[in-house]
Amino acid sequence: MRRGFKTEAKRLALELRAEIGLGAHSPFNPYAFADEYGIPVIQLSNLHGPARDHFLQADGSALSGALVPIGTGVAILENDAQPPTRRRTTMCHELAHVVLEHEFGVSLSADERRCGLGGDQEDEADWLSGEMLIPSDGAFRLARANATDQQAAEFFDVSLAVARWRMNHSGARKVVERARRKRATL
């Protein structure tokens, strides 16, 4: 990941949220965002043919989502058999690739955090999608309130794994704990 990207992603995620009328303390709606940008979202269940049944698996072993070029634009193909929190994570990941203008042929997500682009593009999409789902400001607010990972997941409508990842990797809990220890010694 390029130097300074995490700071850039914090700012960018808040701007993206503002575009659909959200602050840092509300669940992100990737479908509203896709609609705002004119990005069609196609559910696998609406497709026909033998490949559909192979890809339409709730366990995500075949496909979670895909960013598909269509003319000069893109569409997102999503596995709508998966739980809503997983679908939202996949959507944010694919939207991050679009927002960051990553070049690609087809980006296939085989699970929540892996797709076909690899390298820095993948790391950047992961980090930005995390900031979209639980912004650092939101993570700090939850850390100050002593929220558990489960409470963070419920508040931001994400999976427990995503909540744990964001609460730990945002640094929110460590910073809040250090500040509390410092105040306690004064």
ROSEVEX-581787 format. One record per residue: residue in one letter; x, y, z of N, C-alpha, C, CB in turn. Coordinates in steps of 0.02 Angstrom, whole numbers, plus 50000, padded with zeros to 5 digits. Glycine has a CB too. Example, Ala and Ser with C-alpha at 12.3 -4.5 7.8 and 13.67 -1.06 7.14 Angstrom:
A506604971650390506154977550390506604983550390505654977650452 S506424988850354506844994750357506455000250394507044997050286 
//
This chain:
M500434994150000500005000050000500455006250000499515000050062 R500285011049959500715016849954500705021050018500495021149894 R501255024450029501335028550089500795033950092502035031750090 G500485034750150499985039850160499275037850139500175045850123 F499205031650113498545029650089498025029250145498595023050053 K498225026650202497735025850257497445032550277498055022350317 T497845037650281497605044350298497145046950243498185049250308 E497345045850180496925047850124496255044150125497295046450057 A496275037750142495655033750143495175036250197495825026450155 K495435038450254494995041250307494605047150280495415043450368 R494965051750248494645057750220494165055850164495175062650193 L494375051550119493965049650062493325046150084494365045150015 A493385041650132492785038050156492275042850184492975032750209 L492495047850222492025052750249491705056850193492375057450298 E492085058450141491805061950083491285057650047492355064050035 L491445051250038490985046750004490335045950044491315039849994 R490405045450109489815044850153489395051250147490035043750226 A489715057050146489355063350141488965063850076489845069350147 E489225060850023488885061049959488195057749961489305057749906 I488105053050008487445049850014487115051850080487505042150010 G487335057350108487015060250167487175056950233486305059950157 L487765053850238487955050450300488565053650331488095043050287 G488575053550398489175055550435489565049350453488985059650498 A490015050150500490455044650521490125039750568491075047450553 H489525041350591489215037250644488575033850622489085041550704 S488525032350557487935028950530488165023050488487495033750488 P487765017750484487935012250440487965014650367487425006450447 F488455012350330488535014150260488085009850217489275013450238 N487745012950169487305009250123487635008950055486605012650119 P487975003350039488325002949975487855003049915488754996749973 Y487235000849926486755000749870486545007849852486134996549889 A486445012149902486295019149889486885022549855486105022849954 F487485020749876488075023649846488135021449773488705021549886 A488045015049759488085012549690487555016049647487975004849688 D486965016949675486435020349638486635027649623485775020149678 E486915031049672487145037949664487655038549607487445040549730 Y488085033549601488595033549549488375030249484489215030049575 G487755027849482487515024649421487825017849407487625029149363 I488005014349460488315007749452487775002449463488915006749502 P487594998849411487084993649419487334988049465486874990849351 V486894985449506487044979649548486594974049524486934981249625 I486914968549504486554962849476486624956949524486814960949405 Q486064954349547486074948549591486124942249549485434948349637 L486544937649573486624931249538485964927649529487114926849575 S485514928249577484884924649572484464926949512484484925449636 N484614932849485484244935449427484524933049361484234942949428 L485084929549363485384926949301485114920049287486154926749307 H485214917749226484974911149206485544907049177484394911849155 G485474900549179485974896149151486304891849204486504900149114 P486654886649182486954881849229487494884849274487244876149190 A487854889849251488384892849292488094896449353488804897649251 R487484898949346487164902649401487144898449465486454904749381 D486914892349460486854888049519487534886549551486504881549501 H488044886149509488714884949536488944891049577489214883549478 F488834896949551489074903049585488614905249641489134908549535 L487984903449639487504905749689487514901049749486794906049658 Q488044901649789488124897649848488204902249908488734892849842 A487844900949961487854905250020488534905050055487314903050069 D488904899550048489554899150083490094903250048489774891950088 G489954905849989490414910249955491024906649926490654915350002 S491004899949925491584896349900491704897549826491494888949913 A491194899349789491274900549718491364907849701490684897649680 L490934912149728490954919249710490564923349760490674920349639 S490874928649785490514933349828490274939249787490964935849885 G490694941649742490514947249700491004948149644490454953649741 A490814952249597491254953649540491124960649514491154948449484 L491654963849494491614970349461491714968849387492154975449489 V491194970349348491194968349278491174974649233490594963749262 P491654975249188491634981049142491054980349093492294981749105 I490694985949084490154986149035490244992648996489434985849070 G490484992048935490624998048896491145002248931489985002148883 T490985008648944491445013048980491315013049055491395020148953 G490825009149077490655008949149490775002049178489935010849159 V490465000949236490524994549270489854992649301491084994749324 A489784986349315489224983849354489514979349409488694979949310 I489134978649462489344974149516488874968149515489344977649586 L489174962349511488804956149516488884953649587489064950749463 E488334952249622488394950049691488024943449703488124955349739 N488304939549748488004933249767487484934749821488544928049793 D486864935349801486324937149848486094931349891485744939949810 A486434925549887486284920049932486664920849998486444913349899 Q487154925349999487554926450058487194930950108488234929350040 P487414930850171487104935250221487194942650203487414933850291 P486714946750222486744953950205487394957450227486164957450237 T487664955650285488274959050306488864957250261488444957250379 R488884951150239489424949150193489334952650125489434941550184 R488724953050102488574956350038488784963750042487834955750021 R488644966950097488824974050105489584974950104488534976950170 T489944970350135490674970650135490944969750064490964965250182 T490684964850029490894963649960490734969649917490544957349932 M490144972449925489954978449886490444984149899489234980649904 C490604985449962491064990949978491754989749948491114991850054 H491974983549950492624981849921492624983349846492794974449934 E492114981049811492084982249739491994989749724491504978149707 L491594993149763491505000449754492165004149765490965003149801 A492565001749813493215004949826493655004549764493555001649886 H493644998849730494034998349668493805003649617493964991149637 V493155004749613492895009649565493115016649585492125009249562 V493005018449648493165025149673493905026649665492955025949747 L494325021549677495045022449672495295021949600495395017349715 E494835020849554494995020349482495525015149467495225027149457 H495465009449500495925003949487495785001149417495864998449541 E496304999649382496224996549316496144989049325496834998249269 F495694986249285495554979149291495224976549228495104977749352 G495204969949222494794966749170494144964949203495154960349140 V494164959849245493594957949287493884956549356493214951649258 S493564959349408493784958449476493294953649510493824965149515 L493514947649524493084942649556493274941949629493134935949521 S492774942549673492894941549745492664934549764492524946949788 A493144930449782492984923649802492784923149875493564918949788 D492964928149913492734928649982492754936050001493164924350030 E492634937550064492564944450086493154948950068492454944750159 R493764946350069494334950750064494844948550012494664951350130 R494634944649963495094942449911494754943149843495314935149924 C495104946349797494844946549729495424945849681494454953149715 G495294946449618495784944949567496304950349553495444943349507 L496264956149584496724961549565497394960949600496414968149582 G497404959049662498024957949699498434964249714498444953249661 G498974963249751499454968549765499174974649800499764970649703 D499464980449783499264986749815498534988449802499704992349790 Q498284986849742497584988349728497124984649776497414986449655 E497294978549791496884974549837496914977349908497124967249837 D497524979049930497614981849996497234988550003498354982950011 E497284992649952496934999149953496184998249955497135003349893 A495914993649915495194992449914494964989649981495004987549858 D495354985250011495194982650078495154988350128495714977350100 W495674992550129495704997750180495145002950170496385001250179 L495045005050108494515010050096493825007050111494535012450023 S493715000850093493054997850108492954997450183493004990850076 G493474996050221493424996050294493255002950321494084993650325 E493565008050294493415014950314492705016850295493915019850283 M492465014250239491775015650218491285012450267491645013050146 L491435006250287490975002550331491005005050403491154995150329 I491595005850430491685008550498492255013650495491845002850551 P492085020050486492605025150483492995025550549492295032050467 S493605027750545494015028350605493675032550658494695031350588 D493345037950637492985042150685492435038150721492675048250650 G492095033950684491585029750714491875024550761491175026250660 A492455021750742492785016750784493015020050850493395013750748 F493275026250846493495029750907492895031250952493855036350889 R492345033150923491745034450964491525028251001491165037150919 L491525022550965491335016150997491845014051050491275010650944 A492495015251037493005013451086492925017551149493715014551056 R492775024051142492665028351201492045026051241492575035651180 A491565022951206490965020451240491055013351265490365020751192 N491655010551259491815003651279491384998451243491715002951355 A491224999851181490814995151142491204988751127490574998451075 T490864983251130491164976851111491184976351035490774970851143 D491534971351010491534970250938490824968650913492024964550919 Q490464964850953489774963150934489344969450930489474958050984 Q489414973950977489034980150976489234984450916489144984151041 A489874984550900490104988250841489804985250778490874988250837 A489794978650774489504975150716488764976950708489584967550723 E488404976750763487684978350760487574985650743487354976650827 F487964990150773487874997250761487994999050688488345001250805 F488524996350658488694998050588488424992950538489434998550581 D488064987850561487754982850518488284979250475487234986050473 V488804976850509489334973050476489414966450513490004977050475 S489804962050484489934955650518490384956750578490264950650469 L490384951950623490814952250682491554952650661490694946150728 A491744948850610492434948950586492634955850562492534943750530 V492204959250525492364965950500492404970850558491844968250448 A491944970350605491954974750664492604973850703491344973450709 R492794967650714493414966250751494014969150714493504958550761 W494044968050649494584970550608494634978150612494494968450535 R494064981650604494074988950605494224991750675493404991650580 M493944988750726494064991250794494794990250814493604987750844 N495104984950790495804983650807496294987450762495954976150803 H496174987350697496644990350651496574997950644496574987250584 S496025000750666495965008050666496405011050721495225010150675 G496585006950770496975009250827496555012650880497505014050803 A495895012750870495445016450915495505014150987494725015750892 R495475007750998495495005251067496165006751101495364997751068 K496715006051065497375007351095497435014651113497935005351047 V497235019051069497295026251082496855028351141497105030351019 V496245025851142495775027551197496045024851263495075024751182 E496305018651262496575015751324497175019751349496775008351312 R497625021751304498205025751324497975032351355498665027051264 A497495035551324497235041951350496935040951419496715044951302 R496575035451430496275034051495496815032951548495815027951491 R497335029151529497875027851577498235034351595498385022751549 K498335038551545498675044951557498265049351604498805048551490 R497615049751593497175053751637497165050951706496465054051609 A497195044351712497175041151778497795042551820497075033651771 T498355043751787498975045151823499065052551840499565042751783 L498645056751813498705063951827498405065851893498375068051772 
//
